[in-house]
Amino acid sequence: MSTTGATADPLAALGSLPGVADSVESVRKAVDRVYGHRIMRRRSNAITSEAALRGARGSAALSGADWALEEVRRRTDFSTGDEARVMGAALRLTAEAGQLLSIWRQSPLRVLARLHMVAAASDADEVGRPRQAGEIADEPLIELPLPDAQEVSGRLDGLAELIIAGSSAPALVTAAVVHGEILALRPFTSHNGLVARTAERIVLIGSGLDPKSVCPAEVGHAELGRASYLAALDGYVSGTPGGMAAWIAHCGRAVELGARESTAVCEALQRGAA
């Protein structure tokens, strides 16, 4: 996303794109339904924990580790095999997200670096910093052209400036832009998809839209499918008003589906079936 232009608040300008206001309103209603459920008054911690697990599973699925939920529950070792390591990274990131909320608005680049360190779980030189000239990103499921290190640096700085400055844009818009920009840039040598979806989660929680983190957008992104996800990302990368609006709407639908998932969990708990 370009941060230059006539408007001083480009995120807010995106909120006025055709269809975006409808997406924002639909998300708000879906979130309100979860928070209004009677189980949330008594067992919100259980809903948050379950949403975290399901969100991690959904994010890992989009990065190539599409495991059944019960397999994720059963496993204790995530160190053997590529898919297991992806799942382990997703679980670690979900646990870490809540610890970084207070830092995000002051230093988003520091948070992104920390997320990459948590995901990679390595002390290699390239971990926890943006790609340097000549380094590539290992993100095989995303085949978009890879921006060079100079572009990555400039656009990350621009994104950080927007977050620190604050915006009147709805939380959904900001979360979608953060998610889309990280995916488009793939600023790290690995785990960019997982980091992007965790950053989206941080925005949704920190904005107050989903303060208890019970509406896992990652669940919705996985349910909508990888093809739909990548097609919507193409729209974001195009930078056209229609493409940007389609990406925001896609992210909105993902949040709604995450909210629906947690509503179902509430219903199951209410019936005593979970």
C-alpha positions as CSV (number, residue, x, y, z in Angstrom):
1,M,0.0,0.0,0.0
2,S,1.3,3.4,-0.9
3,T,1.3,5.8,2.0
4,T,1.7,8.9,-0.1
5,G,-1.1,10.9,-1.6
6,A,-3.5,13.8,-0.9
7,T,-5.1,12.4,2.2
8,A,-3.4,12.6,5.6
9,D,-5.2,9.4,6.7
10,P,-5.0,6.9,3.8
11,L,-6.5,4.1,6.0
12,A,-9.6,6.2,6.7
13,A,-9.9,6.8,2.9
14,L,-10.0,3.1,2.3
15,G,-13.0,2.9,4.7
16,S,-15.0,5.0,2.2
17,L,-14.5,2.5,-0.7
18,P,-17.7,1.0,-2.1
19,G,-18.9,-1.9,0.0
20,V,-16.4,-1.5,2.8
21,A,-18.8,0.2,5.2
22,D,-21.2,-2.8,4.7
23,S,-18.4,-5.2,5.6
24,V,-17.5,-3.2,8.7
25,E,-21.1,-3.2,9.9
26,S,-21.5,-7.0,9.2
27,V,-18.4,-7.7,11.1
28,R,-19.5,-5.6,14.1
29,K,-22.8,-7.5,14.2
30,A,-21.1,-10.9,14.1
31,V,-18.7,-9.9,16.9
32,D,-21.5,-8.5,19.0
33,R,-23.4,-11.8,18.7
34,V,-20.5,-13.7,20.3
35,Y,-19.9,-11.2,23.0
36,G,-23.6,-11.1,23.8
37,H,-23.8,-14.9,24.3
38,R,-24.6,-15.8,27.9
39,I,-21.7,-18.3,28.0
40,M,-19.3,-15.4,27.4
41,R,-20.3,-13.9,30.8
42,R,-19.2,-17.1,32.6
43,R,-16.7,-18.8,30.5
44,S,-15.0,-16.3,28.3
45,N,-11.5,-17.7,29.2
46,A,-12.5,-21.0,27.8
47,I,-13.8,-19.4,24.6
48,T,-10.6,-17.4,24.2
49,S,-8.5,-20.6,24.7
50,E,-10.5,-22.5,22.1
51,A,-10.4,-19.6,19.7
52,A,-6.6,-19.5,20.0
53,L,-6.3,-23.2,19.2
54,R,-8.6,-23.0,16.3
55,G,-7.0,-19.8,15.0
56,A,-3.6,-21.4,15.1
57,R,-4.9,-24.4,13.2
58,G,-6.4,-22.2,10.5
59,S,-3.3,-20.1,10.1
60,A,-1.1,-23.2,9.8
61,A,-3.5,-24.7,7.2
62,L,-2.9,-21.7,5.0
63,S,0.8,-22.2,5.3
64,G,0.7,-25.9,4.3
65,A,-0.1,-27.7,7.5
66,D,-3.8,-28.5,7.2
67,W,-4.3,-30.7,10.3
68,A,-7.5,-31.9,11.9
69,L,-8.3,-30.0,15.1
70,E,-8.1,-33.1,17.2
71,E,-4.6,-33.9,15.9
72,V,-3.5,-30.4,17.0
73,R,-5.0,-31.1,20.5
74,R,-3.3,-34.6,20.7
75,R,0.2,-33.6,19.6
76,T,2.8,-32.6,22.1
77,D,5.9,-32.6,19.8
78,F,5.9,-30.1,16.9
79,S,9.6,-30.4,16.2
80,T,9.7,-33.3,13.7
81,G,8.7,-32.7,10.1
82,D,8.0,-29.6,8.1
83,E,4.2,-29.5,8.8
84,A,4.7,-30.1,12.5
85,R,7.1,-27.2,12.6
86,V,4.6,-24.9,10.8
87,M,1.9,-25.9,13.3
88,G,4.2,-25.4,16.2
89,A,5.1,-21.9,14.9
90,A,1.4,-21.0,14.5
91,L,0.7,-22.1,18.1
92,R,3.6,-20.1,19.5
93,L,2.5,-17.0,17.6
94,T,-1.0,-17.2,18.9
95,A,0.3,-17.5,22.4
96,E,2.6,-14.6,21.9
97,A,0.1,-12.2,20.3
98,G,-1.5,-11.1,23.6
99,Q,1.9,-10.2,25.1
100,L,2.6,-7.6,22.4
101,L,-0.5,-5.5,22.4
102,S,1.0,-2.7,24.4
103,I,4.0,-2.5,22.2
104,W,2.2,-2.5,18.8
105,R,1.0,1.1,18.7
106,Q,4.4,2.5,19.7
107,S,6.7,0.1,17.8
108,P,5.0,-2.1,15.2
109,L,8.3,-3.1,13.5
110,R,9.6,-4.3,16.8
111,V,6.5,-6.5,17.2
112,L,6.9,-7.9,13.7
113,A,10.5,-8.7,14.4
114,R,9.5,-10.5,17.6
115,L,6.8,-12.4,15.8
116,H,9.3,-13.7,13.3
117,M,11.7,-14.7,16.1
118,V,8.9,-16.6,17.8
119,A,7.8,-18.3,14.6
120,A,11.3,-19.3,13.4
121,A,12.5,-20.4,16.9
122,S,16.1,-20.0,15.7
123,D,19.1,-17.9,16.4
124,A,20.1,-17.7,12.7
125,D,21.3,-14.3,11.5
126,E,18.3,-13.6,9.3
127,V,15.8,-14.2,12.0
128,G,14.0,-11.2,13.5
129,R,15.0,-8.7,10.8
130,P,13.8,-7.7,7.3
131,R,15.4,-9.4,4.3
132,Q,18.6,-7.9,3.1
133,A,19.7,-7.4,-0.5
134,G,20.0,-10.8,-2.2
135,E,17.9,-12.7,0.4
136,I,14.7,-14.4,-0.7
137,A,11.5,-15.3,1.2
138,D,10.6,-18.9,1.6
139,E,6.9,-18.6,1.2
140,P,6.1,-21.3,-1.5
141,L,2.3,-20.9,-1.4
142,I,2.5,-17.2,-2.4
143,E,3.8,-16.8,-6.0
144,L,3.6,-13.0,-6.3
145,P,6.7,-11.1,-7.4
146,L,9.0,-10.5,-4.4
147,P,9.7,-6.8,-3.6
148,D,13.4,-6.1,-3.2
149,A,15.0,-5.2,0.2
150,Q,14.9,-1.5,-0.5
151,E,11.2,-1.5,-1.2
152,V,10.5,-3.7,1.8
153,S,12.3,-1.2,4.1
154,G,10.5,1.8,2.7
155,R,7.1,0.3,2.8
156,L,7.5,-1.2,6.3
157,D,8.6,2.2,7.5
158,G,5.5,3.7,5.9
159,L,3.2,1.1,7.5
160,A,4.8,1.8,10.9
161,E,4.2,5.5,10.5
162,L,0.5,4.9,9.8
163,I,0.1,2.7,12.9
164,I,1.9,5.0,15.2
165,A,0.1,8.1,13.9
166,G,-3.3,6.4,14.5
167,S,-6.3,6.5,12.2
168,S,-10.0,7.0,12.3
169,A,-10.3,4.0,10.0
170,P,-12.4,1.0,11.3
171,A,-10.4,-1.8,12.9
172,L,-11.2,-4.1,10.1
173,V,-9.6,-1.8,7.5
174,T,-6.4,-1.4,9.5
175,A,-6.2,-5.1,10.2
176,A,-6.7,-5.9,6.5
177,V,-4.0,-3.5,5.4
178,V,-1.5,-4.7,7.9
179,H,-2.2,-8.3,6.9
180,G,-2.1,-7.6,3.2
181,E,1.0,-5.4,3.3
182,I,3.0,-8.1,5.1
183,L,1.9,-10.8,2.7
184,A,2.7,-8.6,-0.3
185,L,6.1,-7.6,1.0
186,R,7.1,-10.9,2.6
187,P,9.7,-8.9,4.6
188,F,11.3,-11.9,6.4
189,T,13.1,-14.9,4.9
190,S,10.4,-17.3,6.3
191,H,7.0,-17.5,8.1
192,N,5.6,-14.4,6.5
193,G,2.0,-15.7,6.2
194,L,1.9,-16.8,9.9
195,V,3.3,-13.4,10.9
196,A,0.8,-11.5,8.8
197,R,-2.2,-13.3,10.2
198,T,-0.9,-12.9,13.8
199,A,-0.4,-9.1,13.1
200,E,-4.0,-9.0,11.9
201,R,-5.1,-10.7,15.1
202,I,-3.1,-8.1,17.2
203,V,-4.9,-5.2,15.4
204,L,-8.3,-6.7,15.9
205,I,-7.7,-7.3,19.6
206,G,-5.9,-4.0,20.3
207,S,-8.4,-1.9,18.5
208,G,-11.1,-3.1,20.9
209,L,-13.1,-4.8,18.2
210,D,-12.3,-8.2,19.6
211,P,-10.6,-7.5,23.0
212,K,-11.0,-11.1,24.3
213,S,-9.7,-12.6,21.0
214,V,-12.7,-14.8,20.5
215,C,-13.3,-14.1,16.8
216,P,-10.3,-15.9,15.1
217,A,-10.0,-14.5,11.5
218,E,-7.6,-17.3,10.8
219,V,-10.4,-19.8,11.0
220,G,-12.4,-17.9,8.4
221,H,-9.4,-17.4,6.1
222,A,-8.9,-21.2,6.1
223,E,-12.5,-21.9,5.7
224,L,-12.8,-19.6,2.7
225,G,-9.9,-21.5,1.1
226,R,-6.4,-20.9,-0.1
227,A,-7.6,-20.1,-3.7
228,S,-9.9,-17.4,-2.5
229,Y,-7.3,-16.0,-0.1
230,L,-4.7,-15.7,-2.9
231,A,-7.2,-14.2,-5.3
232,A,-8.2,-11.6,-2.7
233,L,-4.5,-10.9,-2.1
234,D,-4.0,-10.2,-5.8
235,G,-6.6,-7.5,-5.4
236,Y,-4.7,-5.9,-2.6
237,V,-1.5,-6.0,-4.5
238,S,-3.1,-4.4,-7.5
239,G,-3.7,-1.3,-5.4
240,T,-6.9,-0.5,-7.3
241,P,-9.9,0.7,-5.3
242,G,-11.9,-2.4,-6.4
243,G,-9.0,-4.7,-5.5
244,M,-8.5,-3.1,-2.1
245,A,-12.2,-3.2,-1.3
246,A,-12.3,-6.9,-2.2
247,W,-9.4,-7.7,0.1
248,I,-11.0,-5.8,3.0
249,A,-14.3,-7.6,2.4
250,H,-12.5,-10.9,2.3
251,C,-10.9,-10.2,5.6
252,G,-14.2,-9.1,7.0
253,R,-15.8,-12.3,5.9
254,A,-13.0,-14.2,7.6
255,V,-13.7,-12.4,10.9
256,E,-17.4,-13.2,10.6
257,L,-16.7,-16.9,10.1
258,G,-14.3,-16.8,13.1
259,A,-17.1,-15.3,15.1
260,R,-19.5,-17.9,13.9
261,E,-17.1,-20.6,15.0
262,S,-16.9,-19.2,18.5
263,T,-20.6,-18.9,18.7
264,A,-20.9,-22.6,17.9
265,V,-18.4,-23.3,20.7
266,C,-20.5,-21.2,23.1
267,E,-23.6,-23.2,22.1
268,A,-21.7,-26.5,22.6
269,L,-20.6,-25.4,26.1
270,Q,-24.1,-24.3,26.9
271,R,-25.4,-27.8,26.0
272,G,-22.6,-29.3,28.1
273,A,-21.2,-31.1,25.0
274,A,-17.8,-29.6,25.2
